[in-house]
């Protein structure tokens, strides 16, 4: 026992600087992710600000059924899952396409410049993106109405009263702001591939498309699977800023922009019901965990090496 403790002490001392480096992240993880879990008990209570967390009465699963009993239940679940599936498919296809293009650039300076440029939208605040979208879509002064439709003799479109356009608008905005980060992840994987595969393919007379389809895409598959499984974990959650700030919380667009997150937020602001809000977040986490577990089990049976666990 003493020998094991002595060995552990030596190991701790040897890697003391690495542990010290990891300490801020570990502390942040505890404070931000684990300590708030105590508040999950409120998901099963009819919380009262006057009575506090301990003395508020229990309500069982009433807070959870609230989501399903609402008249918006079908719309918000449809939008949340539908948008996430669309973003998942289109986002990965576009990101892989851009990553392959980056890999074909020979100039290192140009390559670094493009990497920086495509990453900028991912770092921009959603609030700012909302105002940029408004600058394009404003009925009176928007770029599309004033600079495109008006010169063509077309009637201006009041974009913020037409829900039918917003699935396309939100998808376009999401692709623009997210493809950069995903592309960098895929590009980092591509540059790690063994170049001898491509050299052998060139000697055999393979075209660029054949190199991509026979070498690049098969080698990218494990990374794609991992990123898809991780994305499935948020299948029942949505980017709050995208669906709330970008449409400017316009009531006429609720049928196309309401997701679980925006619905719960509006209910929270109107009813001040903390229990329902926590129940929704807890339910999202549970559903996400179930989806990830099922997806990982399927992958483990088909391709064990690409499974998360």
C-alpha positions as CSV (number, residue, x, y, z in Angstrom):
1,X,0.0,0.0,0.0
2,X,2.8,2.4,0.9
3,X,4.6,1.5,-2.4
4,X,1.5,2.4,-4.4
5,X,1.1,5.7,-2.5
6,X,4.7,6.5,-3.0
7,X,4.4,5.8,-6.7
8,X,1.3,7.9,-7.0
9,X,3.0,10.8,-5.2
10,X,6.0,10.6,-7.5
11,X,3.7,10.6,-10.5
12,X,1.7,13.6,-9.2
13,X,5.0,15.5,-8.6
14,X,6.3,14.6,-12.0
15,X,3.3,16.0,-13.8
16,X,2.6,18.8,-11.3
17,X,2.8,21.5,-14.0
18,X,0.4,19.7,-16.3
19,X,-2.1,19.3,-13.4
20,X,-1.7,23.0,-12.5
21,X,-2.3,23.9,-16.2
22,X,-5.5,21.8,-16.1
23,X,-6.7,23.1,-12.8
24,X,-8.6,26.2,-14.1
25,X,-10.5,24.1,-16.6
26,X,-11.3,21.5,-14.0
27,X,-12.6,24.2,-11.6
28,X,-14.7,25.7,-14.3
29,X,-16.1,22.3,-15.1
30,X,-17.1,21.7,-11.5
31,X,-18.6,25.2,-11.0
32,X,-20.4,25.4,-14.4
33,X,-21.5,21.8,-15.0
34,X,-21.7,19.9,-11.8
35,X,-22.7,22.3,-9.0
36,X,-25.8,23.5,-10.9
37,X,-27.0,19.9,-11.0
38,X,-28.3,20.3,-7.5
39,X,-31.0,22.6,-8.9
40,X,-32.4,19.7,-10.9
41,X,-34.6,19.0,-8.0
42,X,-36.7,22.0,-8.9
43,X,-37.8,20.2,-12.1
44,X,-40.0,18.1,-9.8
45,X,-41.3,21.0,-7.7
46,X,-43.8,23.8,-8.0
47,X,-41.1,26.3,-7.2
48,X,-42.0,29.4,-5.1
49,X,-39.6,32.2,-4.7
50,X,-41.0,32.9,-1.2
51,X,-40.6,29.3,0.0
52,X,-37.3,28.6,-1.6
53,X,-35.9,25.4,-3.1
54,X,-36.2,23.2,0.0
55,X,-39.8,24.2,1.1
56,X,-41.4,24.4,-2.3
57,X,-44.1,21.7,-2.8
58,X,-43.4,18.6,-4.9
59,X,-45.4,18.3,-8.2
60,X,-44.0,15.0,-9.6
61,X,-43.7,15.1,-13.4
62,X,-46.3,17.9,-13.9
63,X,-43.5,20.2,-15.1
64,X,-42.5,17.7,-17.8
65,X,-46.1,17.1,-19.1
66,X,-46.4,20.9,-19.6
67,X,-44.3,20.7,-22.7
68,X,-46.4,18.1,-24.3
69,X,-49.8,19.6,-23.3
70,X,-49.1,22.9,-24.9
71,X,-50.7,23.8,-28.2
72,X,-47.2,24.6,-29.5
73,X,-45.9,21.1,-28.6
74,X,-46.1,19.7,-32.2
75,X,-44.7,22.8,-33.7
76,X,-41.7,23.2,-31.4
77,X,-40.7,19.6,-31.5
78,X,-41.1,19.5,-35.3
79,X,-39.0,22.7,-35.7
80,X,-36.3,21.6,-33.2
81,X,-35.8,18.1,-34.7
82,X,-36.3,19.2,-38.3
83,X,-33.8,22.1,-38.2
84,X,-31.2,20.0,-36.4
85,X,-31.4,17.2,-38.9
86,X,-31.2,19.7,-41.8
87,X,-28.2,21.5,-40.1
88,X,-26.5,18.1,-39.4
89,X,-26.7,16.9,-43.0
90,X,-26.1,20.1,-44.9
91,X,-23.5,21.4,-42.4
92,X,-21.3,18.3,-42.6
93,X,-21.6,18.1,-46.4
94,X,-20.6,21.7,-46.9
95,X,-17.9,21.6,-44.2
96,X,-16.3,18.5,-45.8
97,X,-16.5,20.2,-49.2
98,X,-14.7,23.3,-47.9
99,X,-12.1,21.2,-46.0
100,X,-11.2,19.4,-49.2
101,X,-10.9,22.7,-51.1
102,X,-8.6,24.0,-48.4
103,X,-6.5,20.8,-48.8
104,X,-6.0,21.6,-52.5
105,X,-4.5,25.0,-51.9
106,X,-0.8,25.0,-52.3
107,X,0.1,28.4,-50.9
108,X,0.6,28.2,-47.2
109,X,-0.1,31.9,-46.8
110,X,-3.3,31.7,-48.7
111,X,-4.4,28.6,-46.8
112,X,-3.9,30.3,-43.4
113,X,-5.8,33.4,-44.7
114,X,-8.8,31.4,-45.8
115,X,-8.8,29.5,-42.6
116,X,-9.0,32.7,-40.6
117,X,-11.7,34.2,-42.9
118,X,-14.0,31.2,-42.7
119,X,-13.7,31.0,-38.9
120,X,-14.7,34.7,-38.3
121,X,-18.5,34.1,-38.5
122,X,-18.2,31.4,-35.8
123,X,-16.8,34.0,-33.5
124,X,-19.3,36.7,-34.2
125,X,-22.0,37.3,-31.6
126,X,-25.5,36.1,-32.5
127,X,-26.9,39.5,-31.6
128,X,-24.7,41.1,-34.2
129,X,-25.6,38.5,-36.7
130,X,-29.3,39.3,-36.0
131,X,-28.7,43.0,-36.9
132,X,-26.7,42.0,-40.0
133,X,-29.6,39.9,-41.2
134,X,-32.0,42.8,-40.5
135,X,-29.8,45.0,-42.6
136,X,-30.5,42.7,-45.5
137,X,-34.1,42.0,-44.9
138,X,-35.5,45.2,-43.5
139,X,-38.7,46.1,-45.4
140,X,-37.9,49.8,-45.9
141,X,-34.1,50.0,-46.0
142,X,-33.0,46.4,-46.4
143,X,-30.4,45.6,-49.0
144,X,-32.5,42.9,-50.8
145,X,-35.6,45.1,-51.2
146,X,-33.8,48.3,-52.0
147,X,-30.8,47.1,-54.1
148,X,-32.1,43.9,-55.7
149,X,-35.9,43.8,-55.9
150,X,-36.6,47.5,-56.5
151,X,-34.2,47.9,-59.5
152,X,-35.9,44.8,-61.0
153,X,-39.3,46.3,-60.7
154,X,-40.4,43.8,-58.0
155,X,-42.5,44.5,-55.0
156,X,-40.6,44.7,-51.7
157,X,-41.1,41.7,-49.4
158,X,-41.9,42.1,-45.7
159,X,-39.7,39.3,-44.7
160,X,-40.5,39.6,-41.0
161,X,-44.2,38.8,-41.6
162,X,-43.7,35.8,-44.0
163,X,-42.9,32.5,-42.1
164,X,-42.5,30.6,-45.3
165,X,-39.2,32.2,-46.1
166,X,-37.6,31.6,-42.7
167,X,-36.6,27.9,-42.9
168,X,-34.4,28.9,-45.8
169,X,-33.1,32.1,-44.1
170,X,-32.3,30.3,-40.8
171,X,-30.6,27.5,-42.7
172,X,-28.5,29.9,-44.7
173,X,-27.5,31.9,-41.6
174,X,-26.6,28.7,-39.7
175,X,-24.5,27.3,-42.6
176,X,-22.6,30.6,-42.9
177,X,-21.8,30.9,-39.2
178,X,-21.0,27.2,-38.5
179,X,-19.3,25.8,-41.5
180,X,-15.9,27.5,-40.7
181,X,-15.4,25.6,-37.4
182,X,-16.5,22.3,-38.8
183,X,-14.3,22.8,-41.9
184,X,-11.2,23.4,-39.7
185,X,-11.9,20.2,-37.8
186,X,-12.1,18.2,-41.0
187,X,-9.2,20.0,-42.6
188,X,-7.0,19.2,-39.5
189,X,-7.9,15.5,-40.1
190,X,-7.2,15.7,-43.8
191,X,-3.7,17.1,-43.4
192,X,-2.8,14.2,-41.1
193,X,-3.5,11.6,-43.8
194,X,-0.5,9.6,-45.1
195,X,0.5,11.4,-48.4
196,X,1.9,8.1,-49.8
197,X,-1.7,7.1,-50.5
198,X,-2.2,10.1,-52.8
199,X,1.2,9.6,-54.4
200,X,0.4,6.0,-55.2
201,X,-2.9,7.1,-56.6
202,X,-1.3,9.7,-58.9
203,X,1.2,7.0,-60.2
204,X,-1.8,4.8,-61.0
205,X,-3.4,7.6,-62.9
206,X,-6.3,8.4,-60.5
207,X,-8.1,11.7,-61.1
208,X,-8.7,14.3,-58.4
209,X,-12.2,13.1,-57.9
210,X,-11.1,9.5,-57.6
211,X,-8.5,10.5,-55.0
212,X,-11.3,12.2,-53.0
213,X,-13.9,9.5,-53.3
214,X,-11.5,6.5,-52.8
215,X,-9.0,8.0,-50.3
216,X,-10.1,11.2,-48.6
217,X,-13.7,10.4,-47.9
218,X,-13.1,6.8,-46.5
219,X,-10.4,8.1,-44.3
220,X,-12.6,10.9,-43.0
221,X,-15.4,8.5,-42.1
222,X,-14.3,8.0,-38.4
223,X,-14.2,11.8,-37.8
224,X,-17.6,12.3,-39.5
225,X,-19.1,9.5,-37.4
226,X,-17.8,11.0,-34.2
227,X,-19.0,14.6,-35.0
228,X,-22.4,13.2,-36.1
229,X,-22.9,11.3,-32.8
230,X,-21.9,14.4,-30.8
231,X,-24.4,16.5,-32.8
232,X,-27.1,14.0,-32.2
233,X,-26.7,14.7,-28.5
234,X,-28.2,18.2,-29.1
235,X,-31.0,16.9,-31.4
236,X,-33.6,18.2,-28.9
237,X,-31.9,21.5,-28.2
238,X,-31.4,24.5,-30.4
239,X,-29.2,27.6,-30.8
240,X,-31.3,30.1,-28.8
241,X,-29.7,33.1,-30.5
242,X,-30.3,31.8,-34.0
243,X,-34.1,31.2,-33.4
244,X,-34.7,34.1,-31.1
245,X,-32.4,37.0,-32.0
246,X,-32.1,36.5,-35.7
247,X,-35.9,36.6,-36.3
248,X,-36.0,39.5,-33.7
249,X,-38.6,37.5,-31.7
250,X,-41.3,38.4,-34.2
251,X,-44.6,37.0,-33.3
252,X,-45.7,36.4,-36.9
253,X,-42.8,34.1,-37.4
254,X,-43.4,31.8,-34.4
255,X,-44.7,28.9,-36.5
256,X,-41.3,28.7,-38.3
257,X,-39.0,29.9,-35.5
258,X,-40.4,28.4,-32.3
259,X,-38.2,25.6,-30.8
260,X,-38.1,24.1,-27.4
261,X,-35.6,26.6,-26.1
262,X,-37.4,29.7,-27.3
263,X,-40.8,28.4,-26.2
264,X,-39.5,27.7,-22.7
265,X,-37.8,31.1,-22.5
266,X,-41.0,32.9,-23.5
267,X,-43.0,30.9,-21.0
268,X,-40.3,31.7,-18.3
269,X,-40.5,35.4,-19.0
270,X,-44.3,35.4,-18.9
271,X,-45.1,32.9,-16.1
272,X,-41.7,33.1,-14.2
273,X,-42.0,29.3,-13.7
274,X,-38.5,28.1,-12.9
275,X,-39.6,24.4,-12.5
276,X,-40.9,24.2,-16.0
277,X,-37.8,25.7,-17.4
278,X,-35.6,23.3,-15.6
279,X,-37.8,20.3,-16.5
280,X,-37.4,21.3,-20.2
281,X,-33.7,21.5,-20.0
282,X,-33.5,18.2,-18.1
283,X,-35.8,16.5,-20.6
284,X,-33.6,17.7,-23.5
285,X,-30.5,16.3,-21.8
286,X,-32.2,12.9,-21.2
287,X,-33.5,12.7,-24.8
288,X,-30.1,13.7,-26.1
289,X,-28.4,11.0,-24.0
290,X,-30.8,8.4,-25.3
291,X,-30.2,9.3,-28.9
292,X,-26.4,9.4,-28.5
293,X,-26.5,6.0,-26.7
294,X,-28.6,4.4,-29.5
295,X,-26.5,5.9,-32.3
296,X,-23.2,4.8,-30.6
297,X,-24.6,1.3,-30.2
298,X,-25.4,1.1,-33.9
299,X,-22.0,2.4,-34.8
300,X,-20.3,0.0,-32.4
301,X,-22.0,-3.0,-34.1
302,X,-21.2,-1.8,-37.7
303,X,-17.8,-0.1,-37.2
304,X,-16.5,-0.6,-33.6
305,X,-13.4,1.5,-34.1
306,X,-15.4,4.6,-34.8
307,X,-17.7,4.4,-31.8
308,X,-17.3,6.9,-29.0
309,X,-17.2,4.3,-26.2
